[in-house]
């Protein structure tokens, strides 16, 4: 089984949404026995909390369930447990890379937008302080990137 971890700052908007989208795509392709998904934040601001209610609401409109609880990236275990560590923006990418003191796991760390085919963006923007359109934009980018990521992991 391959394990995919999605990482953002607080683990209440972008990464739990990427997790929810990817889980649904995996289920729709009957691949649940091959992949396991999780999400985490580089900060511990929201440990134990559900996803942001606005994000949950926008995800529900597209039939995604965001059920995970926020947790912080575990430097000791997550590098070993996960085959793919997918970050939402450059800051998250750099933080996760910095946690890898011996550069042993760099081959597992990818920016989420690397897998986009329709959206030409340099990050998945944090919608936390924006309006409804910001959440919809994040959903659009993540759907595109999750499709590409699933194709990538299936071909490797």
C-alpha positions, 0 to 999 in steps of 0.5 A, a space after each residue: 500500500 502506498 501512503 500519501 500525506 498532504 501538508 499545509 500550514 494549519 491543516 484545516 483548509 487546503 490539506 484536508 481538502 486535498 485528502 478528501 478529494 484524493 480519497 474520493 478519486 481513489 474510491 471512484 477508481 476502486 483503488 482503496 486497497 492500494 492507497 491511503 491518504 492523510 493530512 497534516 500541518 506544519 504548525 500546531 495551531 489547530 491540532 484536534 480541530 475539524 476542517 474550517 467550516 467554510 471549506 467543509 461547506 464548499 467541499 460538500 457542494 462537490 460531494 466531498 467529505 472532509 472528516 479528518 482532524 487537524 494534526 501537526 506534521 510528525 518529523 520522526 514518523 511521517 517521513 518513514 510512514 509516507 511514500 509521497 509528501 505533498 505540500 500546498 505552497 513554497 513555504 510548506 515545501 521549505 518547512 518540510 524539507 527543513 525537517 529532513 535534516 539528513 536530506 534522506 527523504 527529499 525524493 518523497 516531497 513534492 509541491 501539489 501544483 506540480 501535478 496540475 494540468 489545467 491550472 498554471 499556478 505556483 501554489 495552492 493559495 490559502 483561502 482562510 482570510 478570503 471570501 467564497 471565491 477563494 475556497 472555490 478556487 482552492 477546490 478547482 486547483 486541488 481537483 486538477 492536482 489530485 487527478 494529476 497526482 493519482 495518474 502519477 502514483 499509478 504510473 510509478 
